[in-house]
Amino acid sequence: MAEFEKKVRKKLKEWGCSFQRRGKGDHDIWYSPLNKCSFPVDGRIKSRFTANAIMKQAGIDYHF
């Protein structure tokens, strides 16, 4: 299975999103200046669908 964690975090940084804090479990909380909201990012993203859902929550029009 493909690991999407590094790819997702790289894209988030490219679009100006920033790490805010650690969340519960292996999740991190990120902030998106595009839609001005916080969203969780899993520490182990193994699914393309999960990676795309994170992009959608961040307000980024990008698909893996």
All heavy atoms as TSV, in Angstrom:
chain	resi	resn	atom	element	x	y	z
A	1	MET	N	N	0.838	-1.199	0.000
A	1	MET	CA	C	0.000	0.000	0.000
A	1	MET	C	C	0.875	1.252	0.000
A	1	MET	O	O	1.930	1.273	0.611
A	1	MET	CB	C	-0.897	0.033	1.225
A	1	MET	CG	C	-2.024	-0.958	1.245
A	1	MET	SD	S	-3.077	-0.649	2.649
A	1	MET	CE	C	-4.626	-0.580	1.822
A	2	ALA	N	N	0.389	2.257	-0.653
A	2	ALA	CA	C	1.123	3.519	-0.711
A	2	ALA	C	C	0.930	4.300	0.584
A	2	ALA	O	O	-0.142	4.284	1.179
A	2	ALA	CB	C	0.626	4.346	-1.888
A	3	GLU	N	N	1.974	4.942	1.001
A	3	GLU	CA	C	1.906	5.812	2.169
A	3	GLU	C	C	1.706	7.239	1.673
A	3	GLU	O	O	2.506	7.745	0.894
A	3	GLU	CB	C	3.189	5.717	2.996
A	3	GLU	CG	C	3.385	4.381	3.670
A	3	GLU	CD	C	2.472	4.179	4.852
A	3	GLU	OE1	O	2.048	5.166	5.472
A	3	GLU	OE2	O	2.179	3.016	5.153
A	4	PHE	N	N	0.659	7.884	2.120
A	4	PHE	CA	C	0.328	9.222	1.652
A	4	PHE	C	C	0.669	10.313	2.665
A	4	PHE	O	O	0.522	11.492	2.357
A	4	PHE	CB	C	-1.161	9.313	1.308
A	4	PHE	CG	C	-1.525	8.549	0.071
A	4	PHE	CD1	C	-2.020	7.262	0.153
A	4	PHE	CD2	C	-1.377	9.122	-1.175
A	4	PHE	CE1	C	-2.362	6.557	-0.985
A	4	PHE	CE2	C	-1.710	8.433	-2.325
A	4	PHE	CZ	C	-2.203	7.144	-2.227
A	5	GLU	N	N	1.123	9.945	3.857
A	5	GLU	CA	C	1.340	10.928	4.912
A	5	GLU	C	C	2.307	12.034	4.499
A	5	GLU	O	O	1.989	13.227	4.619
A	5	GLU	CB	C	1.845	10.258	6.195
A	5	GLU	CG	C	2.089	11.260	7.299
A	5	GLU	CD	C	3.038	10.755	8.361
A	5	GLU	OE1	O	3.444	9.591	8.319
A	5	GLU	OE2	O	3.379	11.571	9.223
A	6	LYS	N	N	3.463	11.685	3.992
A	6	LYS	CA	C	4.463	12.687	3.618
A	6	LYS	C	C	3.983	13.546	2.460
A	6	LYS	O	O	4.206	14.758	2.435
A	6	LYS	CB	C	5.791	12.020	3.276
A	6	LYS	CG	C	6.484	11.430	4.477
A	6	LYS	CD	C	7.796	10.791	4.106
A	6	LYS	CE	C	8.432	10.149	5.331
A	6	LYS	NZ	N	9.705	9.505	5.006
A	7	LYS	N	N	3.308	12.921	1.496
A	7	LYS	CA	C	2.795	13.650	0.341
A	7	LYS	C	C	1.728	14.659	0.761
A	7	LYS	O	O	1.712	15.795	0.282
A	7	LYS	CB	C	2.208	12.677	-0.679
A	7	LYS	CG	C	3.226	11.745	-1.292
A	7	LYS	CD	C	2.550	10.753	-2.208
A	7	LYS	CE	C	3.527	9.706	-2.697
A	7	LYS	NZ	N	2.869	8.681	-3.519
A	8	VAL	N	N	0.838	14.237	1.669
A	8	VAL	CA	C	-0.235	15.123	2.141
A	8	VAL	C	C	0.351	16.311	2.892
A	8	VAL	O	O	0.003	17.458	2.632
A	8	VAL	CB	C	-1.233	14.349	3.037
A	8	VAL	CG1	C	-2.161	15.301	3.772
A	8	VAL	CG2	C	-2.034	13.368	2.209
A	9	ARG	N	N	1.267	16.044	3.813
A	9	ARG	CA	C	1.863	17.136	4.596
A	9	ARG	C	C	2.642	18.104	3.698
A	9	ARG	O	O	2.609	19.313	3.909
A	9	ARG	CB	C	2.764	16.569	5.683
A	9	ARG	CG	C	1.968	15.838	6.752
A	9	ARG	CD	C	2.858	15.185	7.787
A	9	ARG	NE	N	2.100	14.322	8.657
A	9	ARG	CZ	C	1.502	14.710	9.773
A	9	ARG	NH1	N	1.582	15.967	10.155
A	9	ARG	NH2	N	0.832	13.860	10.511
A	10	LYS	N	N	3.309	17.590	2.684
A	10	LYS	CA	C	4.051	18.440	1.759
A	10	LYS	C	C	3.096	19.359	0.995
A	10	LYS	O	O	3.341	20.561	0.872
A	10	LYS	CB	C	4.850	17.581	0.780
A	10	LYS	CG	C	5.680	18.373	-0.195
A	10	LYS	CD	C	6.465	17.469	-1.122
A	10	LYS	CE	C	7.233	18.292	-2.147
A	10	LYS	NZ	N	7.927	17.458	-3.107
A	11	LYS	N	N	1.986	18.797	0.497
A	11	LYS	CA	C	1.003	19.599	-0.232
A	11	LYS	C	C	0.357	20.642	0.682
A	11	LYS	O	O	0.111	21.781	0.268
A	11	LYS	CB	C	-0.088	18.716	-0.836
A	11	LYS	CG	C	0.301	18.096	-2.113
A	11	LYS	CD	C	0.441	19.162	-3.189
A	11	LYS	CE	C	1.023	18.563	-4.435
A	11	LYS	NZ	N	1.510	19.559	-5.365
A	12	LEU	N	N	0.067	20.263	1.922
A	12	LEU	CA	C	-0.532	21.210	2.858
A	12	LEU	C	C	0.382	22.412	3.071
A	12	LEU	O	O	-0.059	23.560	3.058
A	12	LEU	CB	C	-0.837	20.525	4.200
A	12	LEU	CG	C	-1.962	19.491	4.197
A	12	LEU	CD1	C	-2.042	18.812	5.555
A	12	LEU	CD2	C	-3.287	20.119	3.827
A	13	LYS	N	N	1.676	22.150	3.248
A	13	LYS	CA	C	2.640	23.234	3.442
A	13	LYS	C	C	2.753	24.106	2.198
A	13	LYS	O	O	2.872	25.323	2.294
A	13	LYS	CB	C	4.006	22.676	3.825
A	13	LYS	CG	C	4.027	22.115	5.227
A	13	LYS	CD	C	5.385	21.522	5.561
A	13	LYS	CE	C	5.367	20.888	6.938
A	13	LYS	NZ	N	6.645	20.243	7.255
A	14	GLU	N	N	2.711	23.477	1.017
A	14	GLU	CA	C	2.790	24.238	-0.234
A	14	GLU	C	C	1.625	25.214	-0.375
A	14	GLU	O	O	1.792	26.293	-0.927
A	14	GLU	CB	C	2.799	23.292	-1.440
A	14	GLU	CG	C	4.093	22.554	-1.638
A	14	GLU	CD	C	4.025	21.556	-2.786
A	14	GLU	OE1	O	3.004	21.531	-3.519
A	14	GLU	OE2	O	4.991	20.797	-2.943
A	15	TRP	N	N	0.460	24.830	0.119
A	15	TRP	CA	C	-0.729	25.676	0.016
A	15	TRP	C	C	-0.873	26.624	1.205
A	15	TRP	O	O	-1.887	27.312	1.337
A	15	TRP	CB	C	-1.971	24.814	-0.117
A	15	TRP	CG	C	-2.147	24.264	-1.496
A	15	TRP	CD1	C	-1.532	23.167	-2.035
A	15	TRP	CD2	C	-2.953	24.806	-2.537
A	15	TRP	NE1	N	-1.933	22.998	-3.331
A	15	TRP	CE2	C	-2.807	23.980	-3.667
A	15	TRP	CE3	C	-3.807	25.909	-2.611
A	15	TRP	CZ2	C	-3.467	24.232	-4.858
A	15	TRP	CZ3	C	-4.473	26.144	-3.802
A	15	TRP	CH2	C	-4.297	25.316	-4.904
A	16	GLY	N	N	0.102	26.665	2.094
A	16	GLY	CA	C	0.094	27.626	3.194
A	16	GLY	C	C	-0.534	27.147	4.481
A	16	GLY	O	O	-0.677	27.926	5.421
A	17	CYS	N	N	-0.913	25.879	4.551
A	17	CYS	CA	C	-1.484	25.336	5.792
A	17	CYS	C	C	-0.366	25.155	6.814
A	17	CYS	O	O	0.789	24.938	6.452
A	17	CYS	CB	C	-2.163	24.001	5.522
A	17	CYS	SG	S	-3.562	24.126	4.411
A	18	SER	N	N	-0.727	25.238	8.086
A	18	SER	CA	C	0.296	25.147	9.125
A	18	SER	C	C	-0.133	24.197	10.243
A	18	SER	O	O	-1.309	24.079	10.559
A	18	SER	CB	C	0.580	26.527	9.709
A	18	SER	OG	O	-0.600	27.073	10.262
A	19	PHE	N	N	0.869	23.549	10.817
A	19	PHE	CA	C	0.657	22.665	11.963
A	19	PHE	C	C	0.289	23.524	13.164
A	19	PHE	O	O	0.943	24.521	13.440
A	19	PHE	CB	C	1.937	21.873	12.238
A	19	PHE	CG	C	1.894	21.068	13.497
A	19	PHE	CD1	C	1.287	19.832	13.515
A	19	PHE	CD2	C	2.454	21.554	14.664
A	19	PHE	CE1	C	1.245	19.079	14.675
A	19	PHE	CE2	C	2.420	20.814	15.829
A	19	PHE	CZ	C	1.815	19.574	15.834
A	20	GLN	N	N	-0.778	23.140	13.898
A	20	GLN	CA	C	-1.161	23.877	15.094
A	20	GLN	C	C	-0.729	23.167	16.367
A	20	GLN	O	O	-0.080	23.756	17.210
A	20	GLN	CB	C	-2.683	24.077	15.139
A	20	GLN	CG	C	-3.157	25.216	14.296
A	20	GLN	CD	C	-4.608	25.542	14.591
A	20	GLN	OE1	O	-5.439	24.642	14.777
A	20	GLN	NE2	N	-4.912	26.809	14.630
A	21	ARG	N	N	-1.128	21.887	16.489
A	21	ARG	CA	C	-0.838	21.166	17.732
A	21	ARG	C	C	-1.073	19.676	17.517
A	21	ARG	O	O	-1.610	19.260	16.503
A	21	ARG	CB	C	-1.740	21.664	18.852
A	21	ARG	CG	C	-3.217	21.430	18.593
A	21	ARG	CD	C	-4.091	21.959	19.716
A	21	ARG	NE	N	-5.489	21.894	19.358
A	21	ARG	CZ	C	-6.268	20.833	19.522
A	21	ARG	NH1	N	-5.779	19.725	20.048
A	21	ARG	NH2	N	-7.532	20.862	19.176
A	22	ARG	N	N	-0.648	18.897	18.508
A	22	ARG	CA	C	-0.922	17.466	18.508
A	22	ARG	C	C	-2.381	17.266	18.913
A	22	ARG	O	O	-2.901	17.969	19.761
A	22	ARG	CB	C	-0.026	16.741	19.509
A	22	ARG	CG	C	1.447	16.767	19.177
A	22	ARG	CD	C	1.831	15.868	18.048
A	22	ARG	NE	N	1.481	14.476	18.366
A	22	ARG	CZ	C	1.350	13.531	17.457
A	22	ARG	NH1	N	1.548	13.783	16.203
A	22	ARG	NH2	N	1.028	12.319	17.802
A	23	GLY	N	N	-3.022	16.293	18.318
A	23	GLY	CA	C	-4.391	15.951	18.673
A	23	GLY	C	C	-4.409	14.662	19.469
A	23	GLY	O	O	-3.393	14.240	20.014
A	24	LYS	N	N	-5.566	14.028	19.515
A	24	LYS	CA	C	-5.678	12.756	20.219
A	24	LYS	C	C	-5.105	11.628	19.373
A	24	LYS	O	O	-5.226	11.626	18.157
A	24	LYS	CB	C	-7.141	12.459	20.532
A	24	LYS	CG	C	-7.712	13.362	21.584
A	24	LYS	CD	C	-9.089	12.904	21.982
A	24	LYS	CE	C	-9.607	13.773	23.109
A	24	LYS	NZ	N	-10.900	13.300	23.596
A	25	GLY	N	N	-4.493	10.674	20.029
A	25	GLY	CA	C	-3.923	9.528	19.322
A	25	GLY	C	C	-2.774	9.955	18.433
A	25	GLY	O	O	-1.881	10.684	18.854
A	26	ASP	N	N	-2.805	9.523	17.187
A	26	ASP	CA	C	-1.726	9.867	16.262
A	26	ASP	C	C	-2.161	10.961	15.276
A	26	ASP	O	O	-1.601	11.085	14.195
A	26	ASP	CB	C	-1.239	8.630	15.512
A	26	ASP	CG	C	-2.316	8.013	14.651
A	26	ASP	OD1	O	-3.487	8.394	14.813
A	26	ASP	OD2	O	-1.996	7.162	13.816
A	27	HIS	N	N	-3.134	11.757	15.662
A	27	HIS	CA	C	-3.613	12.841	14.811
A	27	HIS	C	C	-2.932	14.163	15.171
A	27	HIS	O	O	-2.579	14.394	16.321
A	27	HIS	CB	C	-5.126	13.010	14.942
A	27	HIS	CG	C	-5.900	11.924	14.296
A	27	HIS	ND1	N	-6.024	10.674	14.841
A	27	HIS	CD2	C	-6.582	11.898	13.133
A	27	HIS	CE1	C	-6.765	9.921	14.046
A	27	HIS	NE2	N	-7.117	10.640	12.997
A	28	ASP	N	N	-2.767	14.997	14.150
A	28	ASP	CA	C	-2.283	16.365	14.339
A	28	ASP	C	C	-3.384	17.310	13.883
A	28	ASP	O	O	-4.179	16.975	13.008
A	28	ASP	CB	C	-1.033	16.632	13.494
A	28	ASP	CG	C	0.163	15.809	13.941
A	28	ASP	OD1	O	0.237	15.467	15.133
A	28	ASP	OD2	O	1.028	15.522	13.099
A	29	ILE	N	N	-3.414	18.492	14.472
A	29	ILE	CA	C	-4.382	19.505	14.084
A	29	ILE	C	C	-3.662	20.548	13.246
A	29	ILE	O	O	-2.644	21.101	13.674
A	29	ILE	CB	C	-5.040	20.168	15.315
A	29	ILE	CG1	C	-5.634	19.113	16.255
A	29	ILE	CG2	C	-6.089	21.178	14.881
A	29	ILE	CD1	C	-6.703	18.236	15.638
A	30	TRP	N	N	-4.171	20.786	12.048
A	30	TRP	CA	C	-3.602	21.747	11.111
A	30	TRP	C	C	-4.592	22.880	10.896
A	30	TRP	O	O	-5.796	22.719	11.102
A	30	TRP	CB	C	-3.304	21.073	9.779
A	30	TRP	CG	C	-2.075	20.222	9.797
A	30	TRP	CD1	C	-1.873	19.076	10.525
A	30	TRP	CD2	C	-0.873	20.443	9.075
A	30	TRP	NE1	N	-0.624	18.572	10.278
A	30	TRP	CE2	C	0.000	19.399	9.382
A	30	TRP	CE3	C	-0.461	21.414	8.175
A	30	TRP	CZ2	C	1.272	19.303	8.835
A	30	TRP	CZ3	C	0.792	21.321	7.624
A	30	TRP	CH2	C	1.656	20.278	7.966
A	31	TYR	N	N	-4.094	24.028	10.444
A	31	TYR	CA	C	-4.932	25.186	10.141
A	31	TYR	C	C	-4.798	25.539	8.667
A	31	TYR	O	O	-3.686	25.573	8.129
A	31	TYR	CB	C	-4.520	26.388	10.995
A	31	TYR	CG	C	-5.276	27.643	10.636
A	31	TYR	CD1	C	-6.584	27.814	11.069
A	31	TYR	CD2	C	-4.698	28.628	9.855
A	31	TYR	CE1	C	-7.298	28.948	10.727
A	31	TYR	CE2	C	-5.399	29.772	9.515
A	31	TYR	CZ	C	-6.699	29.928	9.954
A	31	TYR	OH	O	-7.399	31.052	9.609
A	32	SER	N	N	-5.922	25.809	8.020
A	32	SER	CA	C	-5.928	26.197	6.610
A	32	SER	C	C	-6.311	27.666	6.480
A	32	SER	O	O	-7.410	28.053	6.887
A	32	SER	CB	C	-6.925	25.349	5.827
A	32	SER	OG	O	-7.033	25.842	4.503
A	33	PRO	N	N	-5.433	28.492	5.905
A	33	PRO	CA	C	-5.787	29.897	5.682
A	33	PRO	C	C	-6.768	30.061	4.513
A	33	PRO	O	O	-7.375	31.119	4.373
A	33	PRO	CB	C	-4.441	30.547	5.349
A	33	PRO	CG	C	-3.626	29.448	4.780
A	33	PRO	CD	C	-4.069	28.200	5.489
A	34	LEU	N	N	-6.935	29.024	3.709
A	34	LEU	CA	C	-7.841	29.100	2.569
A	34	LEU	C	C	-9.301	29.174	2.992
A	34	LEU	O	O	-10.076	29.968	2.472
A	34	LEU	CB	C	-7.633	27.898	1.639
A	34	LEU	CG	C	-6.221	27.735	1.075
A	34	LEU	CD1	C	-6.093	26.422	0.339
A	34	LEU	CD2	C	-5.894	28.899	0.168
A	35	ASN	N	N	-9.685	28.314	3.945
A	35	ASN	CA	C	-11.064	28.343	4.428
A	35	ASN	C	C	-11.143	28.714	5.911
A	35	ASN	O	O	-12.196	28.609	6.514
A	35	ASN	CB	C	-11.776	27.019	4.150
A	35	ASN	CG	C	-11.084	25.837	4.755
A	35	ASN	OD1	O	-10.094	25.980	5.453
A	35	ASN	ND2	N	-11.599	24.650	4.501
A	36	LYS	N	N	-10.030	29.126	6.476
A	36	LYS	CA	C	-9.941	29.633	7.847
A	36	LYS	C	C	-10.548	28.684	8.889
A	36	LYS	O	O	-11.344	29.082	9.730
A	36	LYS	CB	C	-10.604	31.010	7.936
A	36	LYS	CG	C	-9.905	32.046	7.090
A	36	LYS	CD	C	-10.613	33.360	7.142
A	36	LYS	CE	C	-9.913	34.437	6.373
A	36	LYS	NZ	N	-9.571	34.178	5.022
A	37	CYS	N	N	-10.120	27.420	8.832
A	37	CYS	CA	C	-10.580	26.456	9.826
A	37	CYS	C	C	-9.476	25.443	10.130
A	37	CYS	O	O	-8.523	25.294	9.379
A	37	CYS	CB	C	-11.847	25.747	9.364
A	37	CYS	SG	S	-11.586	24.599	8.028
A	38	SER	N	N	-9.645	24.770	11.239
A	38	SER	CA	C	-8.715	23.720	11.648
A	38	SER	C	C	-9.277	22.365	11.233
A	38	SER	O	O	-10.488	22.184	11.153
A	38	SER	CB	C	-8.521	23.749	13.165
A	38	SER	OG	O	-7.962	24.968	13.543
A	39	PHE	N	N	-8.381	21.403	11.010
A	39	PHE	CA	C	-8.805	20.074	10.590
A	39	PHE	C	C	-7.767	19.059	11.058
A	39	PHE	O	O	-6.601	19.381	11.208
A	39	PHE	CB	C	-8.980	20.011	9.067
A	39	PHE	CG	C	-7.752	20.389	8.296
A	39	PHE	CD1	C	-6.873	19.420	7.847
A	39	PHE	CD2	C	-7.462	21.725	8.040
A	39	PHE	CE1	C	-5.737	19.778	7.142
A	39	PHE	CE2	C	-6.331	22.089	7.338
A	39	PHE	CZ	C	-5.461	21.113	6.891
A	40	PRO	N	N	-8.198	17.806	11.306
A	40	PRO	CA	C	-7.265	16.766	11.756
A	40	PRO	C	C	-6.562	16.092	10.587
A	40	PRO	O	O	-7.129	15.928	9.509
A	40	PRO	CB	C	-8.179	15.777	12.471
A	40	PRO	CG	C	-9.479	15.915	11.772
A	40	PRO	CD	C	-9.585	17.361	11.360
A	41	VAL	N	N	-5.306	15.713	10.821
A	41	VAL	CA	C	-4.535	14.952	9.846
A	41	VAL	C	C	-4.006	13.710	10.552
A	41	VAL	O	O	-3.302	13.816	11.552
A	41	VAL	CB	C	-3.356	15.784	9.276
A	41	VAL	CG1	C	-2.504	14.944	8.348
A	41	VAL	CG2	C	-3.872	17.020	8.564
A	42	ASP	N	N	-4.373	12.555	10.035
A	42	ASP	CA	C	-3.960	11.285	10.620
A	42	ASP	C	C	-2.457	11.080	10.437
A	42	ASP	O	O	-1.889	11.500	9.436
A	42	ASP	CB	C	-4.730	10.150	9.950
A	42	ASP	CG	C	-4.614	8.835	10.695
A	42	ASP	OD1	O	-3.858	8.769	11.676
A	42	ASP	OD2	O	-5.272	7.871	10.297
A	43	GLY	N	N	-1.833	10.419	11.370
A	43	GLY	CA	C	-0.406	10.153	11.303
A	43	GLY	C	C	-0.055	9.024	10.359
A	43	GLY	O	O	1.080	8.909	9.917
A	44	ARG	N	N	-1.025	8.172	10.041
A	44	ARG	CA	C	-0.800	7.045	9.131
A	44	ARG	C	C	-1.876	7.048	8.052
A	44	ARG	O	O	-2.908	6.420	8.195
A	44	ARG	CB	C	-0.844	5.735	9.906
A	44	ARG	CG	C	0.404	5.518	10.749
A	44	ARG	CD	C	0.270	4.280	11.584
A	44	ARG	NE	N	-0.155	4.744	12.912
A	44	ARG	CZ	C	-0.971	4.088	13.717
A	44	ARG	NH1	N	-1.456	2.939	13.368
A	44	ARG	NH2	N	-1.300	4.573	14.885
A	45	ILE	N	N	-1.618	7.741	6.965
A	45	ILE	CA	C	-2.580	7.833	5.871
A	45	ILE	C	C	-2.199	6.779	4.828
A	45	ILE	O	O	-1.219	6.932	4.124
A	45	ILE	CB	C	-2.573	9.240	5.242
A	45	ILE	CG1	C	-2.817	10.298	6.312
A	45	ILE	CG2	C	-3.602	9.336	4.139
A	45	ILE	CD1	C	-2.535	11.704	5.844
A	46	LYS	N	N	-2.983	5.721	4.763
A	46	LYS	CA	C	-2.677	4.631	3.836
A	46	LYS	C	C	-3.649	4.569	2.673
A	46	LYS	O	O	-3.464	3.806	1.751
A	46	LYS	CB	C	-2.686	3.299	4.586
A	46	LYS	CG	C	-1.594	3.227	5.616
A	46	LYS	CD	C	-1.504	1.868	6.223
A	46	LYS	CE	C	-0.369	1.850	7.229
A	46	LYS	NZ	N	-0.061	0.521	7.690
A	47	SER	N	N	-4.684	5.379	2.708
A	47	SER	CA	C	-5.706	5.346	1.677
A	47	SER	C	C	-5.707	6.633	0.864
A	47	SER	O	O	-5.624	7.730	1.421
A	47	SER	CB	C	-7.078	5.150	2.326
A	47	SER	OG	O	-8.111	5.398	1.415
A	48	ARG	N	N	-5.832	6.489	-0.438
A	48	ARG	CA	C	-5.933	7.651	-1.327
A	48	ARG	C	C	-7.193	8.445	-1.002
A	48	ARG	O	O	-7.213	9.667	-1.070
A	48	ARG	CB	C	-5.967	7.167	-2.773
A	48	ARG	CG	C	-6.178	8.244	-3.785
A	48	ARG	CD	C	-6.062	7.723	-5.204
A	48	ARG	NE	N	-6.881	6.559	-5.476
A	48	ARG	CZ	C	-8.080	6.615	-6.067
A	48	ARG	NH1	N	-8.570	7.769	-6.438
A	48	ARG	NH2	N	-8.754	5.516	-6.286
A	49	PHE	N	N	-8.255	7.751	-0.617
A	49	PHE	CA	C	-9.517	8.405	-0.296
A	49	PHE	C	C	-9.395	9.272	0.954
A	49	PHE	O	O	-9.941	10.369	1.012
A	49	PHE	CB	C	-10.626	7.360	-0.118
A	49	PHE	CG	C	-10.816	6.511	-1.345
A	49	PHE	CD1	C	-10.392	5.203	-1.365
A	49	PHE	CD2	C	-11.380	7.040	-2.493
A	49	PHE	CE1	C	-10.549	4.420	-2.496
A	49	PHE	CE2	C	-11.536	6.268	-3.633
A	49	PHE	CZ	C	-11.122	4.957	-3.632
A	50	THR	N	N	-8.662	8.797	1.955
A	50	THR	CA	C	-8.430	9.585	3.164
A	50	THR	C	C	-7.584	10.806	2.838
A	50	THR	O	O	-7.865	11.908	3.322
A	50	THR	CB	C	-7.721	8.730	4.240
A	50	THR	OG1	O	-8.516	7.567	4.495
A	50	THR	CG2	C	-7.520	9.509	5.514
A	51	ALA	N	N	-6.564	10.630	2.013
A	51	ALA	CA	C	-5.712	11.750	1.617
A	51	ALA	C	C	-6.524	12.808	0.882
A	51	ALA	O	O	-6.382	14.010	1.154
A	51	ALA	CB	C	-4.569	11.250	0.736
A	52	ASN	N	N	-7.411	12.387	-0.008
A	52	ASN	CA	C	-8.250	13.335	-0.737
A	52	ASN	C	C	-9.253	14.035	0.181
A	52	ASN	O	O	-9.557	15.210	-0.004
A	52	ASN	CB	C	-8.974	12.638	-1.888
A	52	ASN	CG	C	-8.035	12.256	-3.007
A	52	ASN	OD1	O	-6.991	12.862	-3.189
A	52	ASN	ND2	N	-8.403	11.243	-3.757
A	53	ALA	N	N	-9.743	13.324	1.180
A	53	ALA	CA	C	-10.676	13.927	2.139
A	53	ALA	C	C	-9.983	15.018	2.961
A	53	ALA	O	O	-10.579	16.054	3.250
A	53	ALA	CB	C	-11.257	12.855	3.059
A	54	ILE	N	N	-8.728	14.799	3.316
A	54	ILE	CA	C	-7.972	15.808	4.059
A	54	ILE	C	C	-7.768	17.040	3.192
A	54	ILE	O	O	-7.915	18.175	3.663
A	54	ILE	CB	C	-6.629	15.232	4.543
A	54	ILE	CG1	C	-6.884	14.167	5.614
A	54	ILE	CG2	C	-5.721	16.331	5.078
A	54	ILE	CD1	C	-5.664	13.364	5.991
A	55	MET	N	N	-7.460	16.832	1.914
A	55	MET	CA	C	-7.301	17.964	0.994
A	55	MET	C	C	-8.602	18.763	0.890
A	55	MET	O	O	-8.596	19.986	0.880
A	55	MET	CB	C	-6.904	17.487	-0.403
A	55	MET	CG	C	-5.536	16.877	-0.493
A	55	MET	SD	S	-4.244	18.098	-0.310
A	55	MET	CE	C	-3.477	17.497	1.162
A	56	LYS	N	N	-9.721	18.057	0.846
A	56	LYS	CA	C	-11.027	18.716	0.742
A	56	LYS	C	C	-11.324	19.526	2.006
A	56	LYS	O	O	-11.822	20.647	1.929
A	56	LYS	CB	C	-12.115	17.669	0.508
A	56	LYS	CG	C	-13.472	18.255	0.234
A	56	LYS	CD	C	-14.461	17.165	-0.130
A	56	LYS	CE	C	-15.822	17.764	-0.428
A	56	LYS	NZ	N	-16.801	16.725	-0.791
A	57	GLN	N	N	-11.010	18.965	3.181
A	57	GLN	CA	C	-11.224	19.684	4.438
A	57	GLN	C	C	-10.381	20.945	4.504
A	57	GLN	O	O	-10.793	21.937	5.083
A	57	GLN	CB	C	-10.883	18.795	5.630
A	57	GLN	CG	C	-11.896	17.744	5.927
A	57	GLN	CD	C	-11.503	16.902	7.124
A	57	GLN	OE1	O	-10.339	16.859	7.521
A	57	GLN	NE2	N	-12.472	16.226	7.688
A	58	ALA	N	N	-9.195	20.891	3.902
A	58	ALA	CA	C	-8.296	22.040	3.915
A	58	ALA	C	C	-8.692	23.091	2.883
A	58	ALA	O	O	-8.153	24.187	2.869
A	58	ALA	CB	C	-6.862	21.584	3.666
A	59	GLY	N	N	-9.618	22.749	1.979
A	59	GLY	CA	C	-10.034	23.682	0.949
A	59	GLY	C	C	-9.107	23.697	-0.244
A	59	GLY	O	O	-9.079	24.653	-1.011
A	60	ILE	N	N	-8.343	22.621	-0.418
A	60	ILE	CA	C	-7.367	22.521	-1.504
A	60	ILE	C	C	-7.951	21.656	-2.615
A	60	ILE	O	O	-8.411	20.542	-2.367
A	60	ILE	CB	C	-6.041	21.903	-0.992
A	60	ILE	CG1	C	-5.445	22.799	0.075
A	60	ILE	CG2	C	-5.071	21.677	-2.132
A	60	ILE	CD1	C	-4.259	22.193	0.793
A	61	ASP	N	N	-7.924	22.172	-3.831
A	61	ASP	CA	C	-8.432	21.416	-4.981
A	61	ASP	C	C	-7.285	20.610	-5.583
A	61	ASP	O	O	-6.697	20.985	-6.594
A	61	ASP	CB	C	-9.019	22.380	-6.008
A	61	ASP	CG	C	-9.707	21.645	-7.138
A	61	ASP	OD1	O	-10.168	20.506	-6.896
A	61	ASP	OD2	O	-9.772	22.190	-8.255
A	62	TYR	N	N	-6.944	19.505	-4.927
A	62	TYR	CA	C	-5.869	18.621	-5.373
A	62	TYR	C	C	-6.296	17.186	-5.068
A	62	TYR	O	O	-6.861	16.921	-4.013
A	62	TYR	CB	C	-4.566	18.940	-4.644
A	62	TYR	CG	C	-3.400	18.083	-5.095
A	62	TYR	CD1	C	-2.658	18.432	-6.202
A	62	TYR	CD2	C	-3.068	16.921	-4.405
A	62	TYR	CE1	C	-1.598	17.644	-6.626
A	62	TYR	CE2	C	-2.014	16.133	-4.820
A	62	TYR	CZ	C	-1.280	16.500	-5.936
A	62	TYR	OH	O	-0.239	15.715	-6.358
A	63	HIS	N	N	-6.040	16.277	-5.993
A	63	HIS	CA	C	-6.408	14.875	-5.820
A	63	HIS	C	C	-5.219	13.962	-6.053
A	63	HIS	O	O	-4.451	14.184	-6.982
A	63	HIS	CB	C	-7.521	14.497	-6.786
A	63	HIS	CG	C	-8.741	15.340	-6.650
A	63	HIS	ND1	N	-9.620	15.216	-5.597
A	63	HIS	CD2	C	-9.218	16.346	-7.403
A	63	HIS	CE1	C	-10.578	16.095	-5.730
A	63	HIS	NE2	N	-10.362	16.819	-6.822
A	64	PHE	N	N	-5.067	12.980	-5.205
A	64	PHE	CA	C	-3.999	11.993	-5.327
A	64	PHE	C	C	-4.437	10.856	-6.219
A	64	PHE	O	O	-5.565	10.553	-6.366
A	64	PHE	CB	C	-3.599	11.440	-3.961
A	64	PHE	CG	C	-2.902	12.444	-3.103
A	64	PHE	CD1	C	-3.586	13.162	-2.147
A	64	PHE	CD2	C	-1.555	12.686	-3.272
A	64	PHE	CE1	C	-2.950	14.083	-1.363
A	64	PHE	CE2	C	-0.902	13.615	-2.495
A	64	PHE	CZ	C	-1.601	14.317	-1.536
